[in-house]
Amino acid sequence: MVNYILKRLMGMVPVLIGITLITFFVIHLSPGKPTRLQAEMSPKISLEAREKLDKLYGLDKPVHIQYWEWVKRLMRLDLGKSFVDERPVSEKIGERIPITITINVLSLALIFLAAVPIGITSAVREGSAYDRISTVFVFIGFAMPTFWLALLLMSLFGVQLGWLPISGIKSIDFEDYNLVEKIFDLIRHLALPVFVSAFAGLAGISRYMRTSMLEILNKDFVRTARAKGLPERDVIYKHALRNALLPIVTIIGLSVPGLIGGSVIFESIYAIPGMGKLFYDSVMARDYPVIMGVLFIGAVLTLIGNLIADVMYAYVDPRIRVSGR
Amino acid sequence: MNRLTMFGLVVVAVMAFAALFAPFIVKHDPGSIDLQNGLMPPSAGHIMGTDSLGRDLFSRMVFGARISLSVGFVAVGISVVAGVLFGSVAGYYGGWIDSAISRFIDIMLCFPTFFLILATIAVLGPSIWNIMVIIGLTSWMGVARLIRAEILSLKEREFVEAARAVGASDFRIITRHLIPNGIGPVLVSATLGVAGAILTESGLSFLGLGVQPPVPSWGNILTEAKSTLGIAWWITVFPGLAILITVLGYNLLGEGLREHFNPHRKQ
């Protein structure tokens, strides 16, 4: 197992280098220098000041040297300073990441807990009314614009019914609450964002679960299990389910970038101070160091998500571990 | 053809019709401001009501269809061309070219697409042309993988050898013999891609980073919905439904096409 993880980690190195290249390339797509925009904000800035600014950010050097210096700083976890408030980017991202990861982990858990039973039951009862209704639900889930769903739920639960708060992650007087009230307050604030973030994934994963289960139910070993007289319950939950769950682990790993990307939308709608909101604000302010930092960290998180999925897969499926040596 | 595919086809046709003949369908100019009649609920004169500037919502929705569909089609066109190019070169030549392109695809897939799109928009600025190109250039990887797999399985077959034996060039073999064979799955993925591009465009425009007002798009009409929540339900409901139904239509049509091209389908 350790060998397998080490091997996967080694394989990540070229991908990581590629990620730095693309991140750097995207930010340097602009015909002018990034500081030009910052300078344009205050037209009074002199040519001299502009050159000083270029020098400060190393923009007077050739592009490949700039890239190399950026990577060198990156290896020391130095992502530069924000144009907006001069704070280190790593600090700004660091304080936002836990919120985004918490919401994403919660929505992954919700996806898993809801999608697996839905998928199994619709596969077992293929063609039934239940199966058809869940199919329709899946297609609607795929087609639902998340920001619209967020607005609808906000309007229903926040404005019309007044049951749930519509912005932020905690109430103003949060500090005065006792532990139980604090937890309850967080749940109330996170309910809508987590649901919205899970919605599209729920549709997709339950679909995969259904397909995977249907495939397994047609396998010989399932027929054997039935033939030897096992109760249908055991056939499905002991024999079929374990095998059908394998591809789902990978699919959930693959859904990580979508979830992280989606955080921009629901975090900016619900005013949640996470990485997505930080990214949105920096895009609006053209705060390039932060944009670069979040883009890079977002890709690294995806890479880590994939690694975890692969390791879990190897853990549940010994065949991978052995042949992966 | 099953009922769901039929539904998809009808939705796609109706939306395309609305987009093509927009000026002949609406009674009001989508840009004409009438502050006296702001935020009017749906009525005989304005069947979907008006926005805060008194503009007719139905007209803006119909013209918005034009924008959303054009973005969807152009973006998917770009992604199909890029995907077919990268995929066929990787699949046909193999070796280090294939490894390089496949690695590049892996790396592109690591980025949360929405982050990549927003970062590029931050650099290049939001405009309808930029988002078409950016959505296209961040969504070609699926098509590339499809075409690559298809060509890998076909390139050793007899008809390719025969073409090579009569002296056909690589370019001719790829474009005349290999790509046409993979066109089914690409068509499916392009149809689903239009749906995805419409969703992305509406999300970007909603955030103010896509199609810029006063040009109407379903996404940027919804920007106003947040400030009129609880006051003007029609501004929230109609554009969202339009996006949902259109995307659903393309997805169902795509699924129908997938069934159609699937060689293992039940007869």
Chai-1 contact restraints between the chains, C-beta under 6 A:
chainA,res_idxA,chainB,res_idxB,connection_type,confidence,min_distance_angstrom,max_distance_angstrom,comment,restraint_id
A,V15,B,I107,contact,1.0,0.0,6.0,A-B,restraint_1
A,G18,B,I107,contact,1.0,0.0,6.0,A-B,restraint_2
A,I19,B,C110,contact,1.0,0.0,6.0,A-B,restraint_3
A,V26,B,A119,contact,1.0,0.0,6.0,A-B,restraint_4
A,V26,B,T120,contact,1.0,0.0,6.0,A-B,restraint_5
A,L29,B,V123,contact,1.0,0.0,6.0,A-B,restraint_6
A,S30,B,V123,contact,1.0,0.0,6.0,A-B,restraint_7
A,F142,B,N251,contact,1.0,0.0,6.0,A-B,restraint_8
A,A143,B,L244,contact,1.0,0.0,6.0,A-B,restraint_9
A,A143,B,V247,contact,1.0,0.0,6.0,A-B,restraint_10
A,A143,B,L248,contact,1.0,0.0,6.0,A-B,restraint_11
A,A143,B,N251,contact,1.0,0.0,6.0,A-B,restraint_12
A,P145,B,L199,contact,1.0,0.0,6.0,A-B,restraint_13
A,P145,B,S202,contact,1.0,0.0,6.0,A-B,restraint_14
A,P145,B,I243,contact,1.0,0.0,6.0,A-B,restraint_15
A,F147,B,G203,contact,1.0,0.0,6.0,A-B,restraint_16
A,F147,B,F206,contact,1.0,0.0,6.0,A-B,restraint_17
A,W148,B,G240,contact,1.0,0.0,6.0,A-B,restraint_18
A,L151,B,A225,contact,1.0,0.0,6.0,A-B,restraint_19
A,L151,B,T236,contact,1.0,0.0,6.0,A-B,restraint_20
A,S155,B,L229,contact,1.0,0.0,6.0,A-B,restraint_21
A,V159,B,L229,contact,1.0,0.0,6.0,A-B,restraint_22
A,V159,B,G230,contact,1.0,0.0,6.0,A-B,restraint_23
A,P257,B,P112,contact,1.0,0.0,6.0,A-B,restraint_24
A,I260,B,P112,contact,1.0,0.0,6.0,A-B,restraint_25
A,G261,B,P112,contact,1.0,0.0,6.0,A-B,restraint_26
A,G261,B,T113,contact,1.0,0.0,6.0,A-B,restraint_27
A,G261,B,F114,contact,1.0,0.0,6.0,A-B,restraint_28
A,G261,B,F115,contact,1.0,0.0,6.0,A-B,restraint_29
A,V264,B,F114,contact,1.0,0.0,6.0,A-B,restraint_30
A,I265,B,G203,contact,1.0,0.0,6.0,A-B,restraint_31
A,V283,B,L118,contact,1.0,0.0,6.0,A-B,restraint_32
A,V283,B,A122,contact,1.0,0.0,6.0,A-B,restraint_33
A,R286,B,A122,contact,1.0,0.0,6.0,A-B,restraint_34
A,I291,B,A119,contact,1.0,0.0,6.0,A-B,restraint_35
A,I291,B,A122,contact,1.0,0.0,6.0,A-B,restraint_36
A,L295,B,F115,contact,1.0,0.0,6.0,A-B,restraint_37
A,L295,B,A119,contact,1.0,0.0,6.0,A-B,restraint_38
A,G298,B,P112,contact,1.0,0.0,6.0,A-B,restraint_39
A,G298,B,F115,contact,1.0,0.0,6.0,A-B,restraint_40
A,A299,B,C110,contact,1.0,0.0,6.0,A-B,restraint_41
A,A299,B,F111,contact,1.0,0.0,6.0,A-B,restraint_42
A,T302,B,C110,contact,1.0,0.0,6.0,A-B,restraint_43
A,L303,B,C110,contact,1.0,0.0,6.0,A-B,restraint_44
